[in-house]
Amino acid sequence: MAVETGQGTGAGTGIPDLEGVPLLGSLLDLKADSLGTYLRAQQRHGDVVRISAGPPGLRTELYCVFSAEGAQRVLASEAANFRKDNSFYQEVRDSFGNGLLTSQDEDYLRQRRLVQPLFTRKRVDGYAQAVAAETDAVLASWTEARDGIVDVSAEMMHLALRAVARILFGTDVERTVDVVDRCFPVITEYVLRRGYSPANIPRAWPTPGNRRAAAALDELYAVCDGIISGRRGASAGDDGRGEDLLTLLAAAQSADDAAFDATELRDQVLIFLLAGHETTATSLAFALHLLGRHPEEQARAREEISRVLGDRTPEAADLDRLPYLTQVLKEAMRLYPAAPVIGRRAVAATEIGGHTVPAGADVILAPWVTHRHPAYWSEPDRFDPSRFTAEAEAGRPRYAWFPFGGGPRACIGQHFSMLESVLALAMILRAYEFEAVDTEIPVSAGITLRTLGPARCRIVPVN
């Protein structure tokens, strides 16, 4: 229920505060370990908690909502009341453009109408061949792995980037992968630093950090613009390119919506590159690493893969034939959600969990915390793929697990992510056995979940 002012309706006055230190509140805790801080807030104070961070005059108040029911209100039933108006999303817009992830209002609705036909299940299923080809290339490279050890975090980032670049750019994939691989880390670090800072200098000032980011953006924009210029006015199949996603995006229009112009195309491409490779890479890497720590579950997954696929290349229809492997992936996404924190800004005061979140509040949802909530998950830190049988899923609230967000802004690429992840995982596990070398992998919340070190596994070819 939304109310007209930011004043509490009685229940709102009782929102508990996470304890901080004088002057800075929880700023240092959030900078050192934001995910641990949110988890501690829920454990100590419940499902709606206020966290203050920063010195007086520059202080930010975060209204954290940790329950499945609260997440549903913010993302779905009251979605119009929670916007992407915070400073973090503005920094993402300023670097990666006003694409589907960041746009709002009529811009978002128009983009969604134009893009949605390109992400139907039938269309996405057609990308299975590209995923298989890139997975084969990675597997072939592992024959040269030193001491039989690979860093699955780095390797899955490479695989996911090449797969999404091939699907986006077709034959122009080689022109983009090296540039994205080199420029994205510089840009994402810049976005994070500015997005979480209480105050920023203008981007135009010629500081070393601004200049490095500007150079990376210029290089990234140039390669995308060069490819886009060759697609304007082209049709799928022209010049032997096939139906790569960029050609389809360039041709997309409807009776009510004009086609994307060149800048809009670049915005969509950059968002797809950002959201389409880091998220999938995270899910794949942690699925492999978790299986490397749980040999019985790994053996069960491999038995299913062998029984369903034999020696043939997997295809889109196999997604529904590999239920246990899908459960493994979902459990990895529960423990390590690629989007561990989701931010919104409240338009009007809204009652959530018996409290009133005021108008203008910065609202935090944390899949990292909700996915570990003891009300929904027994022994929440334990890896247990059986949590995702159809019967178990039916017994939980819809938003106890929401790695793809939800509501009207749910990730448009979630079927593609699941398809790519399950098929790649099947091919990898059919070829190699995994044993975790690094048993604990520290992580932090960036634009997506980030590992803070290697996630090494020892691999042995399957005979």
C-alpha positions in Angstrom: 0.0 0.0 0.0 1.5 3.3 -1.1 0.7 6.5 0.9 1.0 10.1 -0.2 3.8 11.4 2.0 7.1 10.3 3.4 5.7 10.3 7.0 5.3 7.0 8.8 1.9 5.6 9.3 2.7 4.4 12.8 4.5 1.2 11.8 7.3 3.1 10.0 8.7 4.8 13.1 9.9 1.4 14.4 12.4 0.5 11.6 15.5 -0.8 13.4 18.9 0.7 12.7 22.1 -1.3 12.3 24.6 -0.2 14.8 27.5 1.8 13.4 30.3 4.0 14.7 30.1 7.7 15.5 30.3 10.1 12.5 30.6 7.4 9.8 27.8 5.0 10.7 28.3 1.7 8.8 30.4 3.2 6.0 33.6 1.3 6.8 31.7 -2.0 7.2 30.0 -1.5 3.9 33.2 -0.7 2.1 35.0 -3.7 3.7 32.2 -6.3 3.3 28.9 -5.0 2.1 27.4 -8.5 1.7 28.4 -9.5 5.2 27.0 -6.3 6.5 23.6 -6.9 4.9 23.6 -10.5 6.2 24.4 -9.3 9.7 21.7 -6.6 9.6 19.0 -9.3 8.8 20.3 -11.7 11.4 20.3 -9.0 14.1 17.3 -6.9 13.3 14.9 -8.7 10.9 13.6 -8.1 7.4 13.4 -4.3 7.2 16.5 -2.6 8.5 17.9 1.0 8.1 21.7 1.4 7.5 23.3 4.8 7.8 26.6 5.4 6.1 28.9 8.4 5.7 29.8 11.6 7.6 27.2 14.2 8.6 26.1 16.2 5.5 27.0 13.4 3.1 25.2 10.6 4.9 23.2 8.0 3.0 20.4 6.0 4.6 19.7 2.6 3.1 16.4 0.9 3.7 17.1 -2.8 3.4 14.3 -5.3 2.6 15.3 -8.9 3.1 12.1 -11.0 3.0 10.7 -12.7 -0.1 7.4 -10.9 0.5 9.2 -7.5 0.6 11.1 -8.3 -2.6 7.8 -9.1 -4.3 6.4 -5.7 -3.3 9.4 -3.8 -4.5 9.9 -5.7 -7.8 6.3 -6.7 -8.7 3.2 -5.6 -6.9 4.4 -2.1 -6.1 7.0 -1.9 -8.9 5.9 1.5 -10.2 6.7 3.0 -6.9 10.4 1.9 -6.9 12.5 3.4 -9.6 16.1 3.1 -10.9 16.8 6.7 -9.8 19.7 6.2 -7.5 23.3 7.5 -8.1 24.6 4.0 -8.9 22.3 3.5 -11.8 23.1 7.0 -13.1 26.8 6.1 -13.2 26.0 2.9 -15.1 23.9 5.0 -17.6 26.7 7.5 -18.0 29.2 4.7 -19.0 27.1 1.9 -20.5 24.3 3.9 -22.0 20.5 4.0 -21.6 19.7 0.4 -22.5 17.2 -2.0 -21.1 19.0 -2.4 -17.8 19.0 1.3 -17.0 16.2 3.0 -19.0 12.9 4.0 -17.5 9.3 5.0 -18.4 8.5 5.3 -22.1 12.1 4.7 -23.1 12.1 1.4 -21.3 8.7 0.4 -22.6 9.7 1.2 -26.2 13.0 -0.7 -25.9 11.3 -3.7 -24.4 8.7 -3.8 -27.2 11.4 -3.7 -29.8 13.7 -6.2 -28.1 11.2 -8.7 -26.7 10.6 -10.6 -30.1 14.4 -11.3 -30.3 14.3 -13.1 -27.0 11.4 -15.6 -27.5 12.2 -19.1 -26.5 12.3 -20.2 -30.2 14.8 -17.5 -31.1 17.0 -18.1 -28.1 17.1 -21.8 -28.7 18.7 -21.1 -32.0 21.8 -19.8 -30.1 22.6 -23.3 -28.7 25.1 -24.0 -31.5 27.1 -20.9 -30.8 27.3 -21.9 -27.1 28.5 -25.4 -28.0 31.1 -24.1 -30.4 32.6 -21.8 -27.8 32.5 -24.4 -25.1 34.4 -26.8 -27.4 37.1 -24.2 -27.9 37.6 -23.8 -24.1 37.7 -27.5 -23.5 40.3 -27.9 -26.2 42.5 -25.2 -24.6 42.5 -27.1 -21.3 44.6 -29.9 -22.7 47.5 -27.4 -22.1 46.5 -26.5 -18.5 49.6 -26.3 -16.4 49.6 -29.0 -13.7 46.1 -29.9 -14.7 44.7 -26.8 -12.9 42.4 -24.1 -14.3 40.9 -21.0 -12.7 37.2 -21.6 -13.4 36.3 -18.0 -12.7 38.6 -16.6 -15.4 37.9 -19.5 -17.8 34.1 -19.1 -17.5 34.4 -15.3 -18.0 36.3 -16.0 -21.2 33.7 -18.6 -22.4 30.7 -16.4 -21.6 32.2 -13.3 -23.2 33.0 -15.1 -26.4 29.6 -16.8 -26.5 27.6 -13.6 -26.1 29.9 -11.7 -28.5 29.4 -14.4 -31.1 25.6 -14.2 -30.7 25.7 -10.4 -30.8 28.2 -9.8 -33.6 28.4 -13.0 -35.6 31.5 -13.0 -37.8 32.7 -9.8 -36.1 33.3 -11.5 -32.8 37.1 -11.3 -33.0 36.9 -7.5 -33.4 35.2 -7.1 -30.0 36.4 -9.7 -27.6 39.8 -8.3 -26.9 38.5 -4.8 -26.6 35.8 -5.8 -24.2 38.2 -7.9 -22.2 40.6 -5.0 -21.8 38.2 -2.1 -21.4 35.3 -3.5 -19.2 37.4 -3.9 -16.0 38.6 -0.3 -16.2 35.0 1.0 -16.8 33.3 -1.2 -14.2 35.8 -0.2 -11.5 35.3 3.4 -12.4 31.5 3.0 -12.2 31.7 1.3 -8.8 34.0 3.9 -7.3 31.8 6.7 -8.3 28.5 4.9 -7.7 29.3 4.2 -4.1 31.0 7.5 -3.3 29.0 10.2 -1.4 30.4 12.9 -3.7 32.2 12.9 -7.1 34.1 15.3 -9.2 32.8 15.9 -12.7 33.8 13.3 -15.3 35.2 16.0 -17.5 38.0 17.0 -15.1 41.3 15.6 -16.5 42.2 13.5 -13.5 44.2 10.2 -14.1 41.1 8.1 -13.2 38.8 10.1 -15.4 41.3 10.0 -18.3 41.7 6.2 -18.0 38.0 5.6 -18.0 37.4 8.0 -20.9 40.1 6.3 -23.0 38.5 2.9 -22.3 35.1 4.1 -23.1 36.3 5.7 -26.4 37.9 2.5 -27.5 34.8 0.4 -26.6 32.4 2.8 -28.3 34.6 2.9 -31.4 34.6 -0.8 -32.0 30.9 -1.1 -31.4 30.1 1.9 -33.6 32.3 0.5 -36.4 30.4 -2.8 -36.4 27.0 -1.0 -36.0 27.6 1.2 -39.0 27.9 -1.9 -41.2 24.6 -3.2 -39.9 22.4 -0.2 -40.5 20.0 -1.0 -43.2 21.2 -4.6 -43.5 18.9 -7.6 -43.3 19.6 -10.9 -41.6 21.6 -13.1 -44.0 23.2 -10.2 -45.8 26.9 -10.7 -46.6 26.7 -14.2 -45.1 26.4 -12.8 -41.6 23.4 -14.9 -40.6 20.9 -13.8 -38.0 23.3 -12.3 -35.3 21.5 -10.3 -32.7 22.9 -7.0 -33.7 21.5 -7.3 -37.2 18.1 -8.2 -35.8 18.3 -5.3 -33.3 19.2 -2.9 -36.2 16.1 -4.1 -38.1 13.7 -4.2 -35.2 10.7 -1.9 -35.4 7.0 -2.1 -34.9 3.8 -0.3 -36.0 4.2 2.0 -33.0 7.9 2.2 -32.5 10.6 3.5 -34.8 13.8 1.5 -35.2 16.8 2.1 -32.9 19.2 4.8 -34.0 22.9 4.2 -33.9 23.4 5.5 -30.4 20.5 3.5 -29.1 21.9 0.4 -30.8 25.2 0.9 -29.1 23.5 1.3 -25.7 21.7 -2.0 -26.1 24.8 -3.8 -27.2 26.8 -2.5 -24.3 24.2 -3.5 -21.8 23.9 -7.0 -23.4 27.6 -7.4 -23.2 27.7 -6.3 -19.6 24.7 -8.3 -18.3 25.1 -11.2 -20.7 28.5 -12.4 -19.9 29.4 -11.5 -16.3 26.2 -13.0 -14.9 26.4 -16.3 -16.8 30.1 -16.6 -16.1 29.5 -16.2 -12.3 26.8 -18.9 -12.3 29.0 -21.3 -14.4 32.1 -20.8 -12.3 30.5 -21.4 -9.0 28.5 -24.4 -10.2 31.8 -26.0 -11.3 33.6 -25.0 -8.1 30.8 -26.3 -5.9 30.7 -29.6 -7.7 34.5 -29.7 -7.3 33.9 -29.6 -3.5 31.0 -32.2 -3.6 32.0 -35.3 -5.6 28.8 -37.2 -5.0 26.7 -34.4 -6.6 29.2 -34.1 -9.4 29.0 -37.9 -10.1 25.2 -37.7 -10.1 25.2 -34.8 -12.6 27.7 -36.6 -14.8 25.6 -39.8 -14.8 22.5 -37.7 -16.0 24.6 -36.0 -18.7 26.0 -39.4 -20.0 22.5 -40.9 -20.0 20.8 -38.0 -21.8 23.6 -36.9 -24.2 25.9 -39.8 -24.8 28.6 -38.4 -27.2 26.4 -36.0 -29.2 26.5 -32.2 -29.1 23.8 -30.9 -26.8 20.9 -28.9 -28.3 18.3 -26.6 -26.9 15.7 -29.3 -26.3 18.2 -30.9 -23.8 17.6 -28.2 -21.3 14.4 -29.9 -20.2 16.0 -33.3 -20.3 18.7 -32.4 -17.7 16.7 -31.7 -14.6 19.3 -32.5 -12.0 22.0 -30.4 -13.8 19.4 -27.6 -13.8 19.0 -28.0 -10.0 22.8 -27.8 -9.6 22.9 -24.6 -11.5 19.9 -23.1 -9.5 21.5 -24.0 -6.2 24.8 -22.4 -7.3 22.8 -19.3 -8.2 21.1 -19.3 -4.8 24.4 -19.4 -3.0 26.2 -17.0 -5.4 23.6 -14.8 -7.2 25.3 -12.9 -10.0 23.3 -9.8 -8.9 23.7 -10.0 -5.1 22.3 -6.6 -4.4 19.5 -4.7 -6.2 18.8 -1.0 -5.6 15.7 1.2 -6.1 14.4 4.6 -5.0 11.0 4.9 -3.5 8.6 7.4 -5.1 6.0 7.4 -2.4 6.0 6.0 1.1 5.2 2.3 1.1 4.4 -0.2 3.8 6.6 -3.2 3.8 6.7 -5.9 6.5 4.8 -3.8 9.0 7.1 -0.7 8.5 6.8 2.4 6.3 9.6 3.0 3.9 9.6 6.8 3.3 9.3 8.6 -0.1 12.7 9.3 -1.5 14.4 6.4 0.3 17.2 4.4 -1.2 15.9 0.8 -1.0 18.2 -2.2 -1.0 17.1 -5.8 -1.9 19.8 -8.4 -1.3 19.3 -11.8 -3.0 22.6 -12.7 -1.2 20.6 -12.4 2.1 17.2 -13.6 1.0 18.7 -16.7 -0.6 20.1 -17.5 2.8 17.0 -16.6 4.8 16.3 -19.3 7.4 12.6 -18.9 6.9 12.9 -20.3 3.4 16.1 -22.4 3.5 17.1 -25.0 6.0 20.9 -25.1 6.6 21.2 -22.2 4.2 25.0 -22.4 3.7 24.8 -26.0 2.6 25.0 -26.9 -1.1 21.9 -29.0 -1.8 20.6 -29.2 -5.4 17.5 -31.1 -4.1 16.1 -27.7 -2.9 15.1 -27.2 -6.6 12.9 -30.2 -7.3 9.5 -29.1 -8.6 7.9 -30.0 -5.3 10.4 -28.1 -3.2 10.1 -25.0 -5.4 6.3 -25.1 -5.2 6.5 -25.0 -1.4 8.4 -21.7 -1.2 7.4 -18.1 -1.8 8.0 -16.9 -5.4 10.7 -14.4 -4.3 12.7 -16.6 -2.0 14.9 -17.1 -5.1 15.2 -14.3 -7.6 18.6 -14.2 -9.3 16.9 -12.7 -12.4 15.0 -10.0 -10.5 11.3 -10.1 -11.1 8.1 -8.2 -12.0 7.9 -6.1 -15.1 11.6 -5.6 -15.2 12.7 -9.2 -14.8 15.8 -10.0 -16.9 14.8 -10.4 -20.5 17.7 -12.8 -21.0 17.0 -15.3 -18.3 16.1 -18.2 -20.7 19.2 -17.5 -22.6 21.3 -17.6 -19.4 19.8 -20.9 -18.3 20.2 -22.4 -21.8 23.8 -21.3 -22.1 24.7 -22.4 -18.6 23.1 -25.8 -18.6 24.5 -26.8 -22.1 28.0 -25.5 -21.3 28.0 -27.2 -17.9 26.9 -30.5 -19.6 29.7 -30.4 -22.1 32.3 -29.4 -19.5 31.4 -32.1 -17.0 31.2 -34.8 -19.7 34.8 -33.9 -20.6 36.4 -33.4 -17.2 36.2 -34.3 -13.5 36.7 -31.4 -11.1 38.4 -31.1 -7.7 38.4 -27.8 -6.0 41.9 -26.5 -5.1 40.8 -23.2 -3.5 38.2 -24.4 -1.1 36.9 -20.9 -0.1 36.4 -18.1 -2.6 36.0 -14.6 -1.2 33.5 -12.4 -3.1 32.3 -8.8 -3.2 29.4 -7.0 -4.7 30.3 -5.0 -7.8 28.0 -4.4 -10.7 27.8 -8.2 -10.5 29.2 -10.6 -8.0 33.0 -10.6 -8.1 35.5 -13.1 -7.0 38.4 -11.6 -5.0 40.9 -14.3 -6.0 41.2 -17.4 -8.2 38.7 -20.2 -8.1 41.1 -23.0 -9.1 40.1 -26.6 -9.8 42.2 -29.6 -10.7 40.8 -31.2 -13.8 41.1 -34.8 -15.0 39.9 -35.9 -18.4 36.9 -38.3 -18.3 37.8 -41.6 -20.0 
